[in-house]
Amino acid sequence: QVQLVESGGGLVQPGGSLRLSCAASGTFFSIIDMGWYRQPPGKQRELVATITSGGSTNYADSVKGRFTISRDNAKNTVYLHMNSLKPEETAVYYCNANIRVRFRDFNGDPYWGQGTQVTVSS
């Protein structure tokens, strides 16, 4: 059973920083892409950032220059470093990973974490 477990959310003041972590556990062949999404209250889930197994990254325009996504392939973990946080970035942040459970699952399947709350408020 593959699981993604996030950690690192919490309350932070505007302009502050947080680091989110997401670790994949279970039995699988490999992880393709990993990423972070967020869902503000009353809104739809949106892309924040993604990273490929080779380290190529993609960011939502709203977070470019402030957020950094990285991954440790040996630990099956993806991180999101968030700086200069804004109140409107209050949301539940979800980890996503495209995982090849078996070798022949060439395209992988999407898995989601349970979400971690980030609240930006003074």
DSSP file (Angstrom, degrees, kcal/mol; ACC not computed):
  #  RESIDUE AA STRUCTURE BP1 BP2  ACC     N-H-->O    O-->H-N    N-H-->O    O-->H-N    TCO  KAPPA ALPHA  PHI   PSI    X-CA   Y-CA   Z-CA
    1    1 A Q              0   0    0      0, 0.0     2,-0.4     0, 0.0    27,-0.1   0.000 360.0 360.0 360.0 120.6    0.0    0.0    0.0
    2    2 A V        -     0   0    0     24,-0.2     2,-0.4    25,-0.1    24,-0.2  -0.688 360.0-179.4 -87.2 134.6    1.5    3.3   -1.1
    3    3 A Q  E     -A   25   0A   0     22,-2.3    22,-2.7    -2,-0.4     2,-0.5  -0.981  20.9-154.2-133.7 146.9    1.1    6.3    1.2
    4    4 A L  E     -A   24   0A   0    108,-0.4   110,-0.5    -2,-0.4     2,-0.5  -0.987  15.3-168.7-116.0 126.9    2.1    9.9    1.1
    5    5 A V  E     -A   23   0A   0     18,-2.2    18,-2.2    -2,-0.5     2,-0.2  -0.960   4.0-159.9-122.9 118.7    2.5   11.6    4.4
    6    6 A E  E     +A   22   0A   0     -2,-0.5     2,-0.3    16,-0.2    16,-0.2  -0.578  14.1 169.1 -93.3 156.7    2.9   15.4    4.7
    7    7 A S  E     +A   21   0A   0     14,-2.2    14,-2.8    -2,-0.2   109,-0.1  -0.975  42.1  66.2-154.9 163.1    4.3   17.4    7.6
    8    8 A G        +     0   0    0     -2,-0.3    11,-0.3     1,-0.3    14,-0.0   0.379  60.9 131.6 107.3  -4.3    5.4   20.9    8.3
    9    9 A G        +     0   0    0     12,-0.1     2,-0.3     9,-0.1    -1,-0.3  -0.164  23.8 112.8 -72.2 174.3    2.2   22.9    8.1
   10   10 A G  E     -d  118   0B   0    107,-1.0   109,-2.7   106,-0.1     2,-0.4  -0.984  63.7 -39.5 157.4-164.7    1.1   25.4   10.7
   11   11 A L  E     +d  119   0B   0     -2,-0.3     2,-0.3   107,-0.2   109,-0.2  -0.817  53.3 169.8 -98.3 131.5    0.5   29.0   11.6
   12   12 A V  E     -d  120   0B   0    107,-2.8   109,-2.1    -2,-0.4     3,-0.1  -0.988  32.0-114.4-140.3 148.4    2.9   31.6   10.3
   13   13 A Q    >   -     0   0    0     -2,-0.3     3,-2.4   107,-0.2    72,-0.2  -0.449  49.8 -81.4 -77.9 154.1    2.8   35.4   10.1
   14   14 A P  T 3  S+     0   0    0      0, 0.0    72,-0.2     0, 0.0    -1,-0.1  -0.303 121.7  25.5 -53.8 135.5    2.6   37.3    6.8
   15   15 A G  T 3  S+     0   0    0     70,-3.3    69,-0.7     1,-0.3    71,-0.1   0.325 101.4 120.6  88.9  -7.5    6.1   37.5    5.4
   16   16 A G    <   -     0   0    0     -3,-2.4    69,-2.2    69,-0.3     2,-0.3  -0.099  55.5-121.6 -83.4-176.5    7.2   34.4    7.2
   17   17 A S        +     0   0    0     66,-0.2     2,-0.3    67,-0.2    66,-0.2  -0.909  22.1 177.7-129.6 153.2    8.5   31.0    6.0
   18   18 A L  E     - B   0  82A   0     64,-2.0    64,-3.2    -2,-0.3     2,-0.5  -0.980  17.3-145.3-146.6 154.8    7.6   27.4    6.3
   19   19 A R  E     - B   0  81A   0    -11,-0.3     2,-0.3    -2,-0.3    62,-0.2  -0.988  14.0-161.3-124.3 124.3    8.9   24.1    4.9
   20   20 A L  E     - B   0  80A   0     60,-2.6    60,-2.2    -2,-0.5     2,-0.3  -0.781   5.5-164.3 -99.5 146.3    6.6   21.3    4.0
   21   21 A S  E     -AB   7  79A   0    -14,-2.8   -14,-2.2    -2,-0.3     2,-0.3  -0.948   7.6-172.3-127.7 150.9    7.7   17.7    3.6
   22   22 A C  E     -AB   6  78A   0     56,-1.8    56,-2.4    -2,-0.3     2,-0.4  -0.935   5.9-167.6-145.3 119.9    6.1   14.7    2.0
   23   23 A A  E     -AB   5  77A   0    -18,-2.2   -18,-2.2    -2,-0.3     2,-0.4  -0.907  12.0-144.1-112.2 134.0    7.4   11.2    2.2
   24   24 A A  E     +A    4   0A   0     52,-2.7     2,-0.3    -2,-0.4   -20,-0.2  -0.794  24.0 179.3 -93.7 135.6    6.2    8.3    0.2
   25   25 A S  E     +A    3   0A   0    -22,-2.7   -22,-2.3    -2,-0.4     2,-0.2  -0.892  31.6  56.5-133.2 164.5    6.1    4.9    1.8
   26   26 A G  S    S-     0   0    0     -2,-0.3     2,-0.6   -24,-0.2   -24,-0.2  -0.691  90.2 -43.1 112.3-167.9    5.1    1.3    0.8
   27   27 A T  S    S+     0   0    0     -2,-0.2     2,-0.3    75,-0.0   -25,-0.1  -0.896  71.1 135.2-106.5 121.4    6.3   -1.0   -1.9
   28   28 A F        -     0   0    0     -2,-0.6    73,-0.3     1,-0.1    74,-0.2  -0.982  53.8-124.6-158.1 163.5    6.7    0.5   -5.4
   29   29 A F  S    S-     0   0    0     71,-2.1     2,-0.3    -2,-0.3    72,-0.2   0.945  80.3 -32.0 -79.6 -50.7    9.2    0.5   -8.3
   30   30 A S  E     -E  100   0B   0     70,-1.9    70,-3.0    72,-0.1     2,-0.5  -0.990  49.5-116.0-163.7 164.0    9.8    4.2   -8.7
   31   31 A I  E     -E   99   0B   0     -2,-0.3    68,-0.2    68,-0.2     3,-0.1  -0.940  23.8-175.7-109.4 130.1    8.4    7.7   -8.4
   32   32 A I  E     +     0   0B   0     66,-3.6     2,-0.2    -2,-0.5    -1,-0.2   0.821  63.2   0.9 -87.9 -95.4    8.1    9.8  -11.5
   33   33 A D  E     -     0   0B   0     19,-0.2    65,-2.8    65,-0.2    -1,-0.3  -0.643  61.8-167.3 -94.8 153.7    6.9   13.3  -10.8
   34   34 A M  E     +EF  97  51B   0     17,-2.6    17,-3.0    -2,-0.2     2,-0.3  -0.958  16.4 157.7-132.4 155.5    6.1   14.8   -7.4
   35   35 A G  E     -EF  96  50B   0     61,-2.7    61,-2.6    -2,-0.3     2,-0.4  -0.985  33.5-116.2-165.5 174.6    4.4   18.0   -6.6
   36   36 A W  E     +EF  95  49B   0     13,-3.0    12,-2.6    -2,-0.3    13,-1.7  -0.979  24.3 178.0-125.6 137.5    2.4   20.3   -4.3
   37   37 A Y  E     -EF  94  47B   0     57,-2.8    57,-3.0    -2,-0.4     2,-0.3  -0.865  10.8-154.6-127.0 163.7   -1.1   21.6   -4.7
   38   38 A R  E     -EF  93  46B   0      8,-2.5     8,-3.0    -2,-0.3    55,-0.2  -0.991   9.2-157.3-142.4 153.5   -3.2   23.8   -2.5
   39   39 A Q  E     -E   92   0B   0     53,-2.2    53,-1.8    -2,-0.3     6,-0.2  -0.890  14.6-155.0-131.7 101.5   -6.9   24.4   -1.8
   40   40 A P    >   -     0   0    0      0, 0.0     3,-2.1     0, 0.0    51,-0.2  -0.304  45.7 -73.3 -67.7 160.1   -7.8   27.7   -0.2
   41   41 A P  T 3  S+     0   0    0      0, 0.0     3,-0.1     0, 0.0    49,-0.0  -0.329 118.7   2.3 -57.4 127.6  -11.1   27.8    1.7
   42   42 A G  T 3  S+     0   0    0      1,-0.2     2,-0.2    -3,-0.1    -3,-0.0   0.553 115.6  98.3  74.8   8.1  -14.1   27.8   -0.7
   43   43 A K  S <  S-     0   0    0     -3,-2.1    -1,-0.2     1,-0.1     2,-0.1  -0.743  76.1 -93.7-123.9 171.6  -11.9   27.5   -3.8
   44   44 A Q        -     0   0    0     -2,-0.2     2,-0.1     1,-0.1    -6,-0.1  -0.418  47.9 -91.3 -82.0 159.6  -10.7   24.7   -6.1
   45   45 A R        -     0   0    0     -6,-0.2     2,-0.3    -2,-0.1    -6,-0.2  -0.453  49.4-167.9 -67.5 140.4   -7.4   22.9   -5.7
   46   46 A E  E     -F   38   0B   0     -8,-3.0    -8,-2.5    -2,-0.1     2,-0.2  -0.949  24.4-101.1-134.7 153.1   -4.6   24.5   -7.6
   47   47 A L  E     +F   37   0B   0     -2,-0.3   -10,-0.2   -10,-0.2     3,-0.1  -0.471  33.4 171.3 -70.6 138.2   -1.1   23.7   -8.7
   48   48 A V  E     -     0   0B   0    -12,-2.6    12,-2.6     1,-0.4     2,-0.3   0.731  62.4 -29.7-108.0 -55.5    1.8   25.1   -6.7
   49   49 A A  E     -FG  36  59B   0    -13,-1.7   -13,-3.0    10,-0.2    -1,-0.4  -0.983  50.0-160.3-163.3 152.0    4.9   23.4   -8.0
   50   50 A T  E     -FG  35  58B   0      8,-2.3     8,-2.0    -2,-0.3     2,-0.3  -0.940   2.8-164.8-134.4 159.7    6.1   20.1   -9.5
   51   51 A I  E     -FG  34  57B   0    -17,-3.0   -17,-2.6    -2,-0.3     6,-0.2  -0.987  13.6-138.7-146.2 134.8    9.4   18.4   -9.9
   52   52 A T    >   -     0   0    0      4,-2.4     3,-1.4    -2,-0.3   -19,-0.2  -0.303  35.7-100.2 -84.5 173.2   10.4   15.5  -12.1
   53   53 A S  T 3  S+     0   0    0      1,-0.3    20,-0.1     2,-0.1    -1,-0.1   0.777 125.6  53.4 -64.3 -24.8   12.7   12.6  -11.1
   54   54 A G  T 3  S-     0   0    0      2,-0.1    -1,-0.3   -22,-0.0   -21,-0.1   0.500 123.7-103.2 -88.2  -4.5   15.5   14.4  -12.9
   55   55 A G    <   +     0   0    0     -3,-1.4     2,-0.2     1,-0.3    -2,-0.1   0.483  68.1 147.8  99.8   2.7   15.0   17.6  -10.9
   56   56 A S        -     0   0    0      1,-0.0    -4,-2.4    -5,-0.0    -1,-0.3  -0.546  32.4-154.6 -72.4 137.1   13.2   19.8  -13.5
   57   57 A T  E     -G   51   0B   0     -2,-0.2     2,-0.3    -6,-0.2    -6,-0.2  -0.778  18.5-169.2-118.6 157.3   10.8   22.1  -11.8
   58   58 A N  E     -G   50   0B   0     -8,-2.0    -8,-2.3    -2,-0.3     2,-0.3  -0.992  11.8-169.1-143.4 136.2    7.6   24.0  -12.6
   59   59 A Y  E     -G   49   0B   0     -2,-0.3   -10,-0.2   -10,-0.2     2,-0.2  -0.932  28.7-110.1-128.9 149.0    5.9   26.7  -10.5
   60   60 A A    >>  -     0   0    0    -12,-2.6     3,-1.8    -2,-0.3     4,-0.9  -0.516  38.2-118.4 -65.7 144.6    2.7   28.6  -10.5
   61   61 A D  G >4 S+     0   0    0      1,-0.3     3,-0.5     2,-0.2    -1,-0.1   0.841 110.9  62.7 -56.3 -33.9    3.3   32.2  -11.5
   62   62 A S  G 34 S+     0   0    0      1,-0.2    -1,-0.3     3,-0.0   -14,-0.0   0.676 110.2  37.2 -69.2 -16.9    2.1   33.4   -8.1
   63   63 A V  G X> S+     0   0    0     -3,-1.8     3,-2.3   -15,-0.2     4,-2.3   0.493  81.4 126.9-113.9  -5.5    4.8   31.6   -6.2
   64   64 A K  T << S+     0   0    0     -4,-0.9     4,-0.1    -3,-0.5    -3,-0.0  -0.277  80.4  15.9 -57.1 133.0    7.8   32.0   -8.5
   65   65 A G  T 34 S+     0   0    0      2,-0.4    -1,-0.3     1,-0.1     3,-0.1   0.260 126.1  57.8  88.2 -12.7   10.8   33.5   -6.7
   66   66 A R  T <4 S+     0   0    0     -3,-2.3    17,-1.5     1,-0.2     2,-0.3   0.690  98.3  53.4-117.2 -33.1    9.3   32.8   -3.3
   67   67 A F  E  <  -C   82   0A   0     -4,-2.3    -2,-0.4    15,-0.2     2,-0.4  -0.806  60.1-165.4-108.1 147.7    8.7   29.0   -3.2
   68   68 A T  E     -C   81   0A   0     13,-2.4    13,-3.2    -2,-0.3     2,-0.4  -0.990   3.8-159.3-133.6 126.1   11.3   26.3   -3.9
   69   69 A I  E     +C   80   0A   0     -2,-0.4     2,-0.3    11,-0.2    11,-0.2  -0.845  21.0 161.8-101.5 140.5   10.4   22.7   -4.6
   70   70 A S  E     -C   79   0A   0      9,-1.7     9,-3.3    -2,-0.4     2,-0.3  -0.950  18.5-152.9-148.0 166.4   13.1   20.0   -4.1
   71   71 A R  E     -C   78   0A   0     -2,-0.3     2,-0.6     7,-0.3     7,-0.2  -0.995  14.4-147.5-146.1 152.3   13.2   16.2   -3.7
   72   72 A D  E >>> -C   77   0A   0      5,-2.9     5,-1.9    -2,-0.3     3,-0.8  -0.930  13.7-169.3-116.5 101.2   15.5   13.6   -2.1
   73   73 A N  G >45S+     0   0    0     -2,-0.6     3,-0.6     1,-0.3    -1,-0.1   0.825  85.0  58.6 -64.5 -31.6   15.1   10.5   -4.3
   74   74 A A  G 345S+     0   0    0      1,-0.2    -1,-0.3    -3,-0.1    -2,-0.0   0.811 115.4  36.4 -66.7 -28.6   16.9    8.3   -1.8
   75   75 A K  G <45S-     0   0    0     -3,-0.8   -51,-0.2     2,-0.2    -1,-0.2   0.376 104.4-127.3-103.2   2.2   14.3    9.2    0.8
   76   76 A N  T <<5 +     0   0    0     -4,-0.6   -52,-2.7    -3,-0.6     2,-0.4   0.904  65.6 137.2  51.7  44.1   11.4    9.3   -1.5
   77   77 A T  E   < -BC  23  72A   0     -5,-1.9    -5,-2.9   -54,-0.2     2,-0.4  -0.948  42.1-162.2-128.9 140.6   10.6   12.7   -0.2
   78   78 A V  E     -BC  22  71A   0    -56,-2.4   -56,-1.8    -2,-0.4     2,-0.3  -0.943  12.2-160.5-119.6 145.2    9.6   16.1   -1.7
   79   79 A Y  E     -BC  21  70A   0     -9,-3.3    -9,-1.7    -2,-0.4     2,-0.4  -0.867  10.9-158.8-123.0 154.6    9.9   19.4    0.0
   80   80 A L  E     -BC  20  69A   0    -60,-2.2   -60,-2.6    -2,-0.3     2,-0.6  -0.926   7.6-162.9-134.4 111.4    8.3   22.8   -0.5
   81   81 A H  E     -BC  19  68A   0    -13,-3.2   -13,-2.4    -2,-0.4     2,-0.5  -0.843  12.0-166.6 -93.2 121.9   10.2   25.8    1.0
   82   82 A M  E     +BC  18  67A   0    -64,-3.2   -64,-2.0    -2,-0.6     2,-0.3  -0.944   8.7 177.4-117.6 120.7    7.8   28.8    1.2
   83   83 A N        +     0   0    0    -17,-1.5   -66,-0.2    -2,-0.5   -67,-0.2  -0.794  61.2  19.6-116.8 161.1    9.1   32.3    1.8
   84   84 A S  S    S-     0   0    0    -69,-0.7    -1,-0.2    -2,-0.3   -67,-0.2   0.898  82.9-161.7  50.1  49.0    7.4   35.6    2.0
   85   85 A L        -     0   0    0    -69,-2.2   -70,-3.3    -3,-0.2   -69,-0.3  -0.284   4.1-149.4 -66.8 146.4    4.0   34.0    2.7
   86   86 A K    >   -     0   0    0    -72,-0.2     3,-2.2   -71,-0.1    34,-0.1  -0.833  24.0-116.3-115.9 152.2    0.8   36.0    2.1
   87   87 A P  G >  S+     0   0    0      0, 0.0     3,-1.8     0, 0.0    33,-0.4   0.852 114.1  62.0 -56.0 -35.0   -2.5   35.7    3.9
   88   88 A E  G 3  S+     0   0    0      1,-0.3    -3,-0.0   -48,-0.0     0, 0.0   0.569  90.4  70.0 -71.3  -5.3   -4.2   34.7    0.7
   89   89 A E  G <   +     0   0    0     -3,-2.2     2,-0.3    31,-0.1    -1,-0.3   0.325  66.4 125.3 -92.6   7.5   -2.0   31.6    0.6
   90   90 A T    <   +     0   0    0     -3,-1.8     2,-0.3    30,-0.2    29,-0.2  -0.537  40.3 117.3 -62.3 125.1   -3.8   30.1    3.6
   91   91 A A  E    S- H   0 118B   0     27,-2.0    27,-2.8    -2,-0.3     2,-0.6  -0.981  72.1 -83.0-173.5 169.0   -4.9   26.7    2.3
   92   92 A V  E     -EH  39 117B   0    -53,-1.8   -53,-2.2    -2,-0.3     2,-0.5  -0.877  46.7-147.2 -88.7 124.8   -4.7   23.0    2.8
   93   93 A Y  E     -EH  38 116B   0     23,-3.1    23,-2.2    -2,-0.6     2,-0.4  -0.834  13.2-162.1 -99.9 128.3   -1.5   21.9    1.0
   94   94 A Y  E     -E   37   0B   0    -57,-3.0   -57,-2.8    -2,-0.5     2,-0.3  -0.891  11.0-140.0-114.8 138.6   -1.5   18.5   -0.7
   95   95 A C  E     -E   36   0B   0     -2,-0.4    18,-2.2   -59,-0.2     2,-0.4  -0.743  21.0-170.4 -90.4 142.5    1.4   16.4   -1.8
   96   96 A N  E     +EI  35 112B   0    -61,-2.6   -61,-2.7    -2,-0.3     2,-0.4  -0.991   6.5 179.4-133.8 142.8    1.0   14.5   -5.1
   97   97 A A  E     -EI  34 111B   0     14,-2.1    14,-2.3    -2,-0.4     2,-0.8  -0.995  25.2-141.5-144.8 139.5    3.2   11.9   -6.7
   98   98 A N  E     - I   0 110B   0    -65,-2.8   -66,-3.6    -2,-0.4     2,-0.4  -0.889  36.5-170.9 -98.1 110.3    3.0    9.9   -9.9
   99   99 A I  E     -EI  31 109B   0     10,-2.8    10,-2.0    -2,-0.8     2,-1.0  -0.870  28.8-146.4-118.4 133.5    4.2    6.4   -8.8
  100  100 A R  E     -E   30   0B   0    -70,-3.0   -71,-2.1    -2,-0.4   -70,-1.9  -0.836  18.9-179.9 -90.2 103.4    5.1    3.3  -10.7
  101  101 A V  S    S+     0   0    0     -2,-1.0     2,-0.3   -73,-0.3    -1,-0.2   0.926  72.5  26.2 -71.1 -43.0    4.0    0.6   -8.3
  102  102 A R  S >  S-     0   0    0     -3,-0.2     3,-1.8   -74,-0.2     6,-0.1  -0.844  87.7-113.1-117.4 157.2    5.2   -2.2  -10.7
  103  103 A F  T 3  S+     0   0    0     -2,-0.3    -1,-0.1     1,-0.3    -2,-0.0   0.873 115.8  54.5 -54.5 -40.1    7.8   -2.0  -13.4
  104  104 A R  T 3  S+     0   0    0      1,-0.2     2,-2.0     2,-0.1    -1,-0.3   0.531  80.2  93.2 -79.3  -3.8    5.3   -2.4  -16.1
  105  105 A D    X   +     0   0    0     -3,-1.8     3,-1.0     1,-0.2    -1,-0.2  -0.514  54.0 169.4 -82.6  71.7    3.2    0.6  -14.9
  106  106 A F  T 3  S+     0   0    0     -2,-2.0    -1,-0.2     1,-0.3    -6,-0.1   0.794  71.5  41.1 -63.7 -32.0    5.2    2.8  -17.3
  107  107 A N  T 3  S-     0   0    0     -3,-0.2    -1,-0.3     1,-0.1    -2,-0.1   0.592 102.2-144.6 -91.2 -11.0    2.9    5.9  -16.9
  108  108 A G    <   -     0   0    0     -3,-1.0    -8,-0.2    -6,-0.1    -1,-0.1   0.018  11.1 -97.8  73.1 173.9    2.5    5.5  -13.1
  109  109 A D  E     -I   99   0B   0    -10,-2.0   -10,-2.8    -4,-0.1     2,-0.3  -0.970  33.5-108.1-131.1 147.2   -0.6    6.3  -11.1
  110  110 A P  E     -I   98   0B   0      0, 0.0     2,-0.3     0, 0.0   -12,-0.2  -0.562  32.7-174.1 -80.4 137.6   -1.4    9.4   -9.1
  111  111 A Y  E     -I   97   0B   0    -14,-2.3   -14,-2.1    -2,-0.3     2,-0.4  -0.963   6.0-156.6-127.6 147.9   -1.3    9.3   -5.3
  112  112 A W  E     -I   96   0B   0     -2,-0.3  -108,-0.4   -16,-0.2   -16,-0.2  -0.937  10.9-132.3-125.6 145.5   -2.3   12.1   -2.9
  113  113 A G        -     0   0    0    -18,-2.2  -108,-0.2    -2,-0.4     3,-0.1  -0.285  34.3-104.9 -80.5 177.8   -1.4   12.9    0.7
  114  114 A Q        -     0   0    0   -110,-0.5  -109,-0.1     1,-0.2   -20,-0.1   0.610  63.3-111.9 -83.3 -12.4   -4.0   13.7    3.3
  115  115 A G        -     0   0    0    -20,-0.1     2,-0.4     1,-0.1   -21,-0.2   0.132  19.5-128.1  96.2 148.3   -3.1   17.4    3.3
  116  116 A T  E     - H   0  93B   0    -23,-2.2   -23,-3.1  -109,-0.1     2,-0.3  -1.000  23.1-121.4-134.5 134.7   -1.5   19.8    5.7
  117  117 A Q  E     - H   0  92B   0     -2,-0.4  -107,-1.0   -25,-0.2     2,-0.5  -0.568  23.1-171.9 -80.7 130.9   -3.0   23.1    6.8
  118  118 A V  E     -dH  10  91B   0    -27,-2.8   -27,-2.0    -2,-0.3     2,-0.5  -0.989   4.5-173.4-119.1 122.0   -1.0   26.3    6.3
  119  119 A T  E     -d   11   0B   0   -109,-2.7  -107,-2.8    -2,-0.5     2,-0.7  -0.969   8.2-165.4-119.8 123.1   -2.5   29.4    7.9
  120  120 A V  E     +d   12   0B   0     -2,-0.5     2,-0.3   -33,-0.4  -107,-0.2  -0.907  36.7 128.4-109.8 107.0   -0.9   32.8    7.2
  121  121 A S              0   0    0   -109,-2.1    -2,-0.1    -2,-0.7   -35,-0.0  -0.995 360.0 360.0-159.0 148.6   -2.2   35.3    9.7
  122  122 A S              0   0    0     -2,-0.3  -109,-0.1  -109,-0.2    -1,-0.1   0.409 360.0 360.0 -93.4 360.0   -1.0   37.9   12.2
